[in-house]
Amino acid sequence: MRLAYVVTEAGCMDPTTGASQHIAMGMRELGKRTELVPFVPPVPKPSGPARVSAQGGASPLARLSKTGVWGAARDLRDVWRMVQQGRRLAREIDQAGCSVAYVRVQGLHPVSLFLRRRGVKVVLEANGLQHVSRQSRFRSLLSGLYRPFERYVYREADHVFFVGSYGQYWQLDTANWTEVENGVEPNLFTERQVPVGRARPLRLVLLARLVGHHKAHLLPEAFALLDPDLRDQIELHLVGSGFEQLKEDLRPLVRVEDHGFVSRDAIGDLMQRMDCGVIPDCPPYGSQMKLLDYAASGCLVLAPDVIHLVNFFADKGVLFFNQGDAASLADRIRALIAGEVPTDDMARAMQDHVRGAFTWDAIFERKWTCIAALAGQDATAGGLTASRPDAADRLAWQGLARDSAKTRNQNN
């Protein structure tokens, strides 16, 4: 069976994003099981600093760009472009002899509908709420159509893998969807030589490309509720980017070390030295890759009691606090310092759970069983020669992206 792996959004290929990690692992794991044909955009070039207008005040054009009329025009432009791209991709995938397409959902993109019209089985990977993401970027008179269109795309697919608990959000009456998690690389699993949380200072870590929904302000608010002698027993380690304001807010409260961006190859060694991985907040239905990274390294996980995390990880070793409640977060940290939490037992239980169910191989083995059934193929008959011999290499997808883009340009 030839399987098309389809990505339409260039930003997902940025190597510093979680999306690129998921794509790389997906191509590797599916490439182990069948003949994989990639249809992905090239890796985007780093963008330069934003240009700032020298004119004071907003120009008439700038004011117009914030109106619903302008947004509707942008929607129509984007839909036209995506229709053209979707038709072309569907034709190329059909001509490549792919009987099934694994498509990463992007906004209003209709490629899955065109594939279905050509008789290609469509499996969607849906991350987040596309209509909410688009509505957050600009106003549009047509924004009321986003959600019903997204729902229609899911209903029309042969199968949808919702990454997170978005099946509970959509409540589709079709039987064509499954809720799944992200995965973690086996090399990140480490055995702790020292019990978690026994030594002082207690090392908390936040792994993130910080954005608004993380609600990082909960951390300084929680630390401010602790007595100074307790704060002296804490170190907070930051890994990622976007921490400038957070560091300023934390400066008078606790010791902070900013490690910046750390590669996947080095993250395991760093996380081994941490006691507790913190998730201040997150979307209620979304998967949290950082949770899996924390658990794999043997850290205790401190997380809000949102729908998805409770749905997948209740009674598995996560230490939950009340979502959005700095006092509840402070109480949990206070209990950790006082030794009132069985940190080592909880961390080991969570690590064992993730090791057994949430490696990339385990995640995609379950997905492959579903895909093979759709194609009328025995799942155990996988392991066919991949379209590229280096499909299992974590870095090979960048080369595949360039080759895929070159092929499409030649066909235009």
N, C-alpha and C positions, 0 to 999 in steps of 0.2 A: 504494500500500500504506500502511495506517495502522499505525504501530509504537507500542506502549505502552512508555514508559520508566518502570520501576517501582522505587521505593526504599521500603522499609518501616521503616527505622531512622532516627528523627529526629536522632540524634546525628551522622549522616553529613552533615547539612545545615549544621552549624556552619561558618561561613566561614573559621575559622582552621585547619581540618583538611585533611589531604591528600585525604581522601575527598570533601570538597565540591569540591575542585579537579577531581578525576577526574569527578565527576558533572556539573559545569558544562561541562567539555570534551566529555563524552560526549553531552550533550543538544545542544550546539552542533553537533558534527560529524555526528551522526545526523540532526539537523534540517535539515542541508544536503542530505541525500540522499533523504529521504522525509518523509511527513507524520507528525510526531511528536506523540503525545498523552501528556503527563506525568501520572504518578500518584505524586506525591512528597509527603512530609510538610512542614509549614511549618518555617522556620528556627527552631530553639529559642531561647528567651530565655536570656540569660546567667544562670548560676546564682550565687546568693549564697554567702557563706562557709559552710562546713559547721558545723552546730550541734553543740556539745559539751555532753554531759550534765554537770550540776553534781554529780551523785552520784559518789562514789569507787567503784572496783571495777566489775566487770561484773554487770549485773542478771541474774536468771534468764532473762528474755526474750532478752537479748543472748547468753547462753550457748546457749540453744536455737537461735538463728538460725545458729549455727556448726555445727549437727549435720547429718548426712546426711538425716534425716527432714524437717527444715525445708527443706533444699534440694530434696528431692523434691516437697514441697508447692509450692514456688516454681516448679519445672518444670511441674507440672500446671496451675498458674494461668497461666503464660506460654503454654503450648501451647494452652490453651483460648482465650485472647485472640487468639493468632495464627491459630488455625483460623477464628474468627469474622471477623477482618480479611481473611484469605486468601480466604474464600468471597465476602465482599463485593467485594473488589478484582477477583476473577475474573469476577464477574457484571458489574461496571461496565465492565471492559475488553472483555468480550464484547459488551455493549450498545453500546459506543463504536465497534464495527466494526473492532477491531484484529485482524489476522490473525496478528501476531507480537508477543511481549512480550519486551523486553530487561530482565532482572531482576537487580538487585544482590543477591547472596545475603546473608542475615542469619540467623545462628544456626540455630534449629530451625524457621524459618518455612516453612510448606507451600504458599505461594501458587502456586509453580510446578506443584505436583501438581494443584491445583484448575484451573489454566489448561489443563493438558494434558487433563483430563477434559472440558473444554468445547471441545476441538479447536483451541485456540490454540497455535501454535508457540512454544516457550519457548527463549530463549537466555539463559544464565546468565553473569554476570560474578562470578567467585569470587576474593575477596581474602583471603588468609590461611587458616588452619585454624580453622573455626568451632567445632569441638568442643574444641580446645585453649583457645581464648579463653574459652569458657563455663566449662570446668572450672577455669580459673585464678581465677574470680571467687567461687565458693562450692562447698562440698561438697554432693553429692547422691547418694542411693542409686540414682538413675536415670542417673548420668553414663556408665555403660557403654553406654547406648543412643545417646549423642550421635554417636559416630563412624559406626556403621553407618547411622544415619538420614542423616547428611550424605552418605555414599557413595551411598546409595539415591537421594537427590535428584539427584546428578550423573548417575547412570546413566540416570535416567528423562528427563532433559532432552533436547531436540533437539540442542543444542550447548552446550558449556561453554567459556568463555574463562577459563582460569586465568591470573591476573595474577601472573606469576612462573613458577617451575618446579615448581608443585604437581602437574602431571601426572606428574612423576617420583615424587612422594610417593604419589599414589593408585594409580598403576599400573592404571588401569581397562582392562579387556579390550574395552571398547566403543570405537568409532571416532568418538566424538561430542565430542572435546575438542581444544583448541589452547592452547599456552602463548604468552602475549603479554606485552608490557611496558607500562608507563605511557608517557606522551608528554611533550613539552615544547613550549612556545609558540615560534613562529618568532622573535618579537621578542627572545627571550633570547639568540639567537646573536649573538656579537660577534667582530669581528676584532681580535686583539691587535696593538698597535703596538710593544710591548716584549716581547722573548722571555720565556717563563715561567721563573721560578726563577733568573734571573741576578742580580737585585738583592738586597741585604740591608738589612733583615732578610727572611728567608724568611717569607712570609705564608701560614700555614695557616688553613683555615676549617672550622668544623663547623656544618652547617645541620641543626637538629633541634628537635623537641619532645621533650626528653630523657625517656626511659623506661628501664626496667631492661634490656631486650634490647640497648640500644645499648652497654652495658658501657663507659661513658665512663671508668671507672677505669683503663682501659688507657692512656689518654693521660698522666696524671701518672706512672704506672708506667714508661712508655716514656721520658718526658722525664728522669726521675730516673736513667736509665741512661746519659744523655749527659753528656759533660764540660761544666763550666760555660761554657767559652768557646764551645761549640757552642750551648748554650741561649741565650746572649746574642744569637745570630744568628737567633732565631725569634720571631715574633709569632703568637699564636693568637687568631683572631677567632671569636666565638660569635654565631650568628644563630638566634633562636627563643626557647625558654623552658625552664625547669627546670634552669638551670645553677648554682644557688646553691652546692650542695656541690662541684661540679666546680671552680668558681672558687676556693673555699677551698683545695682540694687543689693547685691550680696556682699559687697566689699566690707561694710561695717558689721556684718553678721557672722560669717563663717569663712574659713580658709577655702580658697578656690584655685584649682589648677585647670587651665584651658589647654588641652592637648591638640586642638585644631582638628583638621581632617586626618583620619587614620585609615590606611588601606585595609581591605578585607584580609589580606595576608598577615597584617600586624595586629588586627583588633583582638585576636584571641589572647595573645601574650599580655596585652594591656588589661583586658577584662579579668584575667586571672588574679590580678592584684586588688580587685574591687570586692566589696562585700555585698552591696545592694544596688541593683539597677532600678532607677526611678522613672516612672511615666507620670508626669504631672497631670496631664489630661490628654484626651484623644477623641476622635469622632466616635459616636456610640456604636456604629455597626462595623467599623473598619478593622482590618488586620493590623497588627503592630509587629513589624520585623524586629524592632529593638527588643521586644519581649523575648523572642526566640534567641537572640544573641546573648541577652543576659542569662537566660536559663542554660544555654549550652555551655557557657563558661563557668557554671556553678554558682552564679550570684543568686541571692534572694531577689525576687521581683516584687516591687512595691508599686501598685497600679490602682487606678480608679475603678470603681465597680460599674463600668459601662456594660451595655447589653452584650457585645461580642465577647469581651474578655471573660465575663461570667459564664456565657453560653459555652465557651470552649475550655475554660480553665478553672472553673469552680471545683474546689476540693482537690486540686492538683498541686498545690504548694504555693500559689500566689498569695501575697499579703495584700488584701484589698483595703482601700479607704473610701469614704463617701465622695463621689465625684463632685468636683468644684468646691470642696470644703477644706479650707486651709487648716482649720482646727482639727479635723479628723486626720489629716496628713501629719500634723504636728504630734498628735497622740500616738500614731504608729511609730514615728521616729523616736519619740520619748520611750516607748516600750522596747524598741530595739536597743537603745543605749542602756536601759535598765536590765537587759537580759531576760525580759518577760516573753520573748518570742523564740520558739524552737527553730532558729534561723538555719542551722545546718540540716536538720531533718527536712524542713520545707524546701530548701534549695536543692537537696538531693532528689526529693520526690519530683520536683518540677523538671529537673534535668533528665531524670529517667523517663518521664512522660514525653518530653520533647524528643529525646533520642529514639524512642520507640515509634513515634507517630509523625514527627514533623521534620525529618530530613528531606531534602529535595527529592531524593530517590523514592522515599515512601509516598510523598505527596503526588509525584507524577506517575507512580505505579498505579495508584488509585484512579488518577485521571485517565491513564492509558487503558485501563480495563473498560471504562465507559466509552472512550473513543473507538476502541476496537469493536465493541458491541455495536455501535452505530454503523460501523463500516462492514459489519458482518464477518469480522475476522476474529479468530481465537487470540485472546490477549497473550497467551503463552507462546504464540508464533512470532512474537516481536524479535528484536535483535537483528533486523535486516540491515544490510549495509547502508549506512547513512550516505546522503548525497555528497557530503564532504567528509573525508576521513578524519578531519580535526574537529568535528562537531562537538566532541566532548571537552575540548579545550576551553577554559573559561574566557580566553581572549579571542577565540576564533570568530565569535559573532561579529566583531568589528570588521574583520575581513569579509565575512558573509554579507554584511550590510553594504559595504562598498560594491561588491560584486552584484548584489541584487539591484542597487540603484543604477549601476552601469548597464545592466541588462535592460531595465525599463527605459532608460534614456535611448538605447539603441532601437527599441521597439516603437518609440514615439515617432 
